[in-house]
Amino acid sequence: MSNRLGDGGVVVNLRTNRIFELNATGMRAWELIGEGHTRDEIERRLEDEFEVEPARVRAELATLIADFAREGLVDADPDG
């Protein structure tokens, strides 16, 4: 379950009741994952929408996806 709050938002793992507070880019990444976009598509969208360097987007997205996967919020890394 997720909810937008201002620019960012929160994601709640209903199995563990853990709450993840996300900034604007994290929340947008969560939305794009939920829409079924691939990792490459998500990276490009975040680069364009937030005017962020590709290397930074790749690193931060990799961390975010790993955290989501560890928590069971995503089934797998959306590589393709």
C-alpha positions in Angstrom: 0.0 0.0 0.0 1.3 3.5 -0.8 0.2 7.0 -0.5 1.5 10.3 -1.8 2.2 13.0 0.7 3.3 16.3 -0.7 6.2 15.7 -3.1 7.1 12.3 -1.6 5.1 9.6 0.0 5.0 6.5 2.1 4.9 2.8 1.3 3.5 0.4 3.9 4.4 -3.3 4.0 1.1 -4.7 5.2 2.8 -8.0 6.1 5.2 -6.4 8.5 3.6 -3.0 9.2 6.9 -1.4 8.3 6.5 2.1 6.8 9.0 3.5 4.2 9.1 7.3 3.7 10.2 8.2 0.2 11.3 11.4 -1.3 9.9 12.6 -4.6 12.2 10.5 -6.8 11.7 7.4 -4.6 7.9 7.8 -4.8 8.0 8.3 -8.5 10.2 5.2 -8.9 7.7 3.2 -6.8 4.8 4.4 -9.1 6.8 3.4 -12.2 7.6 0.0 -10.8 3.9 -0.5 -10.0 3.0 0.4 -13.6 5.3 -2.4 -14.8 8.1 -0.4 -16.4 11.5 -2.0 -16.8 14.5 -0.8 -14.8 15.9 1.0 -17.9 12.6 2.7 -18.5 12.5 3.8 -14.9 16.0 5.2 -15.0 15.3 7.2 -18.2 12.0 8.6 -16.8 13.7 9.7 -13.5 16.6 11.3 -15.4 14.2 13.3 -17.5 11.6 14.2 -14.9 14.1 15.2 -12.2 17.1 16.3 -14.3 19.4 13.9 -12.4 22.7 12.5 -13.6 22.4 8.9 -15.0 25.0 7.5 -12.6 23.2 8.8 -9.6 19.9 7.5 -10.8 21.3 4.1 -11.4 23.0 3.9 -8.0 20.0 5.2 -6.0 17.5 3.1 -8.0 19.6 -0.1 -7.4 19.6 0.6 -3.7 15.8 1.3 -3.6 14.9 -1.8 -5.6 17.2 -3.9 -3.4 15.5 -2.5 -0.3 12.0 -3.2 -1.7 13.0 -6.7 -2.7 14.5 -7.5 0.7 11.2 -6.4 2.3 9.1 -8.4 -0.2 7.5 -5.4 -1.8 8.7 -6.3 -5.3 9.1 -9.8 -6.6 12.3 -9.2 -8.5 14.6 -6.6 -9.9 12.7 -5.2 -13.0 15.7 -5.6 -15.3 13.9 -6.1 -18.5 
